[in-house]
Amino acid sequence: MDAVITTTTAFNPLNLSPTDVAEDENVPVLPALDAGELTFELGLWLSGLESFLSVRNHSFAEETRAKAAVRDWTKEFRLTHSTLLLCSRLTFQFRRTLKDEDSIEEFDFDFEMDSAAKNSEFSADEIFNLSQALKDAVQLNEALLRAAPHKFGEWTAWCNFLLEKFKNIEVFDKLIVSAEKSGEQFLPEILKNLVETKPLPLALKTDLRLILPRFGKILKWLNAVDKMLKNDEPLKPSLLIFSRVYEQIQEMMSFVNNRLRRFSDEDSQLFGSLDGAAYTASIELRKVYNHELSGLAEIRQTPLVYAKIETAFSLLNDSFQQTLLTFAQLIEPNVEPSSMFPNFQSKLKQSLILRQNLWQIFQSVKRTEQNPEKSQLDNLHRELTDFLNTTLHFLFYKDMETVERFIEEVLVTTDKKDLVPILHRFGAYLETLFGQVNMRAAFVGHPFESEKVEK
């Protein structure tokens, strides 16, 4: 995952086809994209690059200044390298799209063309200037990688250099702004329709129009991470997207808190919803950035990287989807979660089954620990085998391996003296895991009732 190509002679996005461009295993293979999709993808990754380079006070590494001064920062250089390569490929595609548009316009006949390309707000010259800057940055980045290891001072100097270089290219900011405008529209249609068509107090409608686009933008960036997970793409570059999401959440929380300070009616439903949204966001922010993503650039094991990215995505995405559902139900109390987010219903069903099965297994493990007789142990074996074959994949990836390992130990251990300590540890783990699962956002309005499960 951390390999880097250090040859620069093959890299020439201005004259070669995409397949001729130097490869890096951290860079995903690009599908065919239209001009609108290219605009967003470029803005997405450039915004992530900007935030990653600017966020030196939060580099996904929980460490003291002393540790930061002595550790090797080469992993961060590799992440910028892979992202610069990806942006170079995107600019190549974008320039080709714009070139095709210009060629079509030379013909004197009506040719149906992608409307996004026809009305592109970016010129070929602007994209050319960006591609040149990216080419130079890639070559310099590769030269720096050959001089590894790197200290914090070198990483800081590289960040400052790249930021200054890109800030002098006008289209850099234009692409980011365009992507953010697209993100602001990434809201459920039913929610947008409710805001526009329902007879609401002017103050409420105004507040929602200002606040909701900020949530849409966050969800749009998280959606890009979701696609990377589903497409089995290299995941470490998603740290740059998470860097931007971090800034977006901080900006959203600051805006909401400022709005709350000006609220005249602290007993209103909107005040409570906004206050809850800001508080929940702060909690999830600490979980994700101080735990799940902390030190991820240094991790080499692919399964662990996947597990941490999946958990970070799920925590943030589920939380913000639930917040938007709360806003929708503030306008229309009868709004169904599945009408807002079709995946809500399947997530809820899976989570309910998982919670119930975890509780039942936890109880069976405790009973077997107290009375490890053959009949009790046979029942436990059947339950564990069934859980492995049906419900295990409803867990986050990071928990699946641990549960599998415990179950395998229980299934193969025949000596009671060895089995009882294993069951004791497994029971303690299941109790903690059950508590974590029970905190999922999907369970809002679905409190756990152990009596019903036990019946």
C-alpha angles and dihedrals in degrees: 000000000000100000116127129197109228100185113106102178094081094052113096113132091176097065109016132073118255091258090059094056115105113269130232120183090223091062116086121228108258121233122214107283132188122229094268093051091046091052092054095043092051092047091047095054095038089052090050091049091049092051094043091053093045099045099076089138088061110034097155088259118110100210143126122256088255092057092044089055095056106033124095114258096191092112090063090051089053092052092053089047094055092046093048089052091050092049089049091056091048092051089050090055091044093052090049090051091051091046091053089050092053091048092052092051090058091067119086098226137083109267119180107232139177104280091215091059094042092054097037112153091208126081127218090244092056092051090045091056090050093048090052091051091048091049091053091046093051092051093048091045090054091050090052091050090056087058094054141171101074133194129217093262091057091047090051092049090050091050092050092047095050094044092051091046094052096040088062090060108080096204090060092072092036092058092048092049091048091051092048091051088053090049093053088064093053093105131119110273091229090058094048090049092050092053093049102039107032117091099247132166109269093240092053093047091048093049093049092048089054098042106038097062089060090058091046091055092052092049091049091056091045089050088062089057090048090055090051090053094047094045092049091237125162104284107197092081087062085077086079091055090048088051089060092043088054090056092044092053092047090050091048093049091048091050093047093047091050089050091050091053089058095047113121096194112050091176094062121112092238091055090052092047093049093045090050092047093052093046094048091047091053091051094048091044091059093045093052104037101032096043121011098040098030111119092355093135088065096052116102102181108099096207091054092049090051092048094051095045092047092051094045091050094046095048093052099037096047091046095052094042089053090050091053089049089054091053091049092050088049087064098034114015093196096060110131116227092226091056089058098041116012091202091061095081095050091044091051093049092048093046093049091051091046093049092049094047093047091053092048093049091047090054092046092050091051092049092048092048090055094042112020095182122148097255092049092046092049090054090050092050091053092049093048093047091050090049091052092052100042120015106026094089091060087074123087111268092247091062099042096075094051093048091047091051093051092047092050090051091051093047096051099039113094103166111091093213090058095038100055095061090047091051090048092054092043091051092051090049093047091051091055093043092050090054091052093048091048089060093062114130090234090071095066103129092013107089118186117255111189093191092064093048093049091051 
